[in-house]
């Protein structure tokens, strides 16, 4: 399991936990020093970014310009407003 997957699972656990469990988790972690996350030092994360960049540059995965994204959002917004009428 990747660190990111663990973060997501922990977030879900904390989000749905009852008050007693939240207090227990906090007690466990409150005295632990935390270091800031340095994404540039996360070899797995950087490798994933490199792979995504390679796939985009080589045309394997589709990419969209900011103007294309804005145009699509505006089209969806206009379609939604037409439906609402």
C-alpha positions in Angstrom: 0.0 0.0 0.0 1.4 3.4 -0.9 1.7 6.3 1.5 -1.0 8.1 -0.4 -3.4 5.2 -0.1 -2.7 5.0 3.7 -3.4 8.8 4.0 -6.7 8.3 2.3 -7.7 5.4 4.5 -6.6 7.3 7.7 -8.6 10.3 6.5 -11.7 8.2 6.1 -11.2 6.5 9.5 -10.9 9.8 11.2 -13.8 11.4 9.3 -16.2 8.7 10.4 -14.8 7.9 13.8 -16.8 8.6 17.0 -15.5 11.1 19.5 -13.9 8.5 21.7 -11.8 7.1 18.9 -10.8 10.6 17.7 -9.6 11.4 21.3 -7.7 8.1 21.4 -6.0 8.7 18.0 -5.1 12.3 19.1 -3.6 11.0 22.4 -1.5 8.6 20.4 -0.1 11.2 18.1 -0.1 14.5 20.0 3.5 14.1 21.4 5.0 12.8 18.1 7.0 15.3 16.2 5.9 15.6 12.6 8.1 16.5 9.8 6.7 18.4 6.8 6.1 16.2 3.7 8.7 16.9 1.0 7.1 15.6 -2.1 10.3 16.2 -4.1 12.0 13.6 -1.9 9.3 11.0 -2.3 10.8 8.7 -4.9 7.6 6.9 -5.6 5.6 10.1 -6.1 8.3 11.7 -8.3 8.4 8.5 -10.4 4.6 8.7 -10.9 4.8 12.4 -12.0 7.6 11.5 -14.4 5.6 8.7 -15.9 2.5 10.9 -16.3 4.6 13.6 -18.0 6.2 11.0 -20.3 2.8 9.6 -21.3 1.5 13.1 -22.0 4.5 14.2 -24.0 4.4 11.0 -26.1 0.7 11.4 -26.8 -0.2 8.2 -25.0 -2.6 10.0 -22.6 -4.9 12.8 -23.7 -4.0 16.3 -22.6 -6.1 19.5 -22.7 -5.1 23.1 -22.8 -6.5 25.6 -20.2 -8.6 27.2 -23.0 -10.0 23.8 -24.0 -11.0 23.1 -20.3 -12.6 26.5 -20.0 -14.5 26.0 -23.2 -15.8 22.6 -22.1 -16.8 24.0 -18.7 -18.7 26.9 -20.3 -20.5 24.5 -22.6 -21.5 22.3 -19.7 -22.6 25.4 -17.8 -24.7 26.7 -20.7 -26.2 23.2 -21.2 -27.2 23.1 -17.5 -28.8 26.5 -17.6 -30.8 25.5 -20.7 -32.1 22.4 -19.0 -33.1 24.4 -15.9 -35.3 26.7 -18.0 
